[in-house]
């Protein structure tokens, strides 16, 4: 615990590096519209679930393809920005 | 009273539910509708190993019993015995994707809590194993406390075992009302589902993720859109190139039939009705069956492989710029085949405003019924020469008509989203299923159903309208020895002349005006109508496309023809589309709005085209 840099800091899913998995630390549910939040829960998003950013679509801020658990889901960026992720320790 | 046990087939989208339904019932399926809603009711018969029959209904895919679309609402209402026109199922057969247990089990837990007898099909175990996931179906059975059978529906594996378990379940069936209410706590169910999924997973290795590799290509920021464009190009190219030969067969068949019947029947009104009305009219439409089937084949394959969702993903940014979501891409692409299934496919769009906008612009996608009209007029009046090596002028004009429809749709969506369907930007959240090789059987079954629907239309609506039109065109007969043409003297000719005063400013002649009326019943009838008009006027000509072409060249000017094509890009669609819009939007308000704006658009566009063409000296 004497090396604070080793404690992973949660980042937003939208800012995660591609193919660098993490676990969901928290979701700003109030930043999402009610149906959006519900569908997101139905797609299995919850604290502690493993997520990974897979693809960003094209230019101009298109949607993102993310892995939630074992499922691939397309999300718009503002949704991905509401999801906080703790990056998993990566192999050096 | 129907005593055949009713089993509801339920599951998440992408769990392979329809494949299981096809595998269990084969071709013994019925497609109907639930009263009051347009959700299709797919039902089929299957026989248990002990010989008892079962009626299986394929309920729309859902994520939970808390519906967020009209489709999911039907699923919930049927399971709770609340759906009008459907009895309460005696039992449930639920399908889960083996590689997506932690998610799909949540819905299963909700279903089990309903208290109806239930069997779980642990489907696509082969794909899960391919992805390095090994599961223990027996452990799952213990955890859930209900029968579980491992299946691979597309390869018909595990079906016998599944039927055995269903037979056991059916033995003890007495009518049970769902005992417990619906469990609504998604988070709680989800956590339990994850626990179970972990408990039944024997081993999980780093997966050979084919899907991820393919996605790296298909969702690539540069390659992805190019592949999508190439796929669309190939699709439309195929619609024309691959259909030539079968169209030739049908044409020859119709000509032969017309000639045979013509010689067999005595000269007179009846022969004219059969040869000029029925065979020429219906024949002119049936020749387009190959093109429609090729288009549907592409759409079915794109859907079955999982690529369609990728296309929606790639298109989301573009769609968002006009206030729609990538989800709208799928119904809009289907609308190129026919607006009716396209509009019905909007039911997966959860946002109301988004869905309404998509419905309103769906008719602007060039449906396959417009193809006959386009191809015949282009073939007759646009010179067949190359503008660039390999690019013909005719093809270019046809392509522009498609593009015009799409551009028109985008502009309309943009305007609508800022005015009548104003609202918060809708979201885009979609599960992206694994890629799968499409099963020929399932595609053929889908095509067969489409072909039947089309031929039924040709045999009913199109037949009636062509016969009525023939009658209107043939009576009253001009007096003997008069030199007025038969058509001019007929009732239809007089209606056409009246209508012509409205459409003359945009360059339409009487025959065009005449074709507009039956085209409202079904667009492709416009061709049949033109065919019938000229067949009645010149009974000595052999019926068929060639003679329509010559007649068009004789009677139509190029500016008029272009204006007519433009009319067909925008004008309100067939009655079926209006009817389905009324059902989907629950009233006459939106269909009336749609008819109004499309007519206005068509009139203006045709007028501009006509006068520009005249101005350019075409």
Interface residues (C-beta under 8 A of the other chain):
Chain A: X33 X35 X36 X38 X39 X40 X41 X42 X43 X44 X46 X49 X54 X55 X56 X57 X58 X59 X60 X61 X62 X63 X65 X69 X70 X71 X72 X73 X74 X75 X76 X79
Chain B: X63 X64 X66 X68 X99 X100 X101 X102 X103 X106 X133 X186 X187 X190 X191 X194 X211 X212 X215 X216 X219 X220 X221 X224 X225 X309 X312 X313 X314 X316 X317 X320 X326 X350 X351 X424 X427 X428 X429 X430 X431 X432
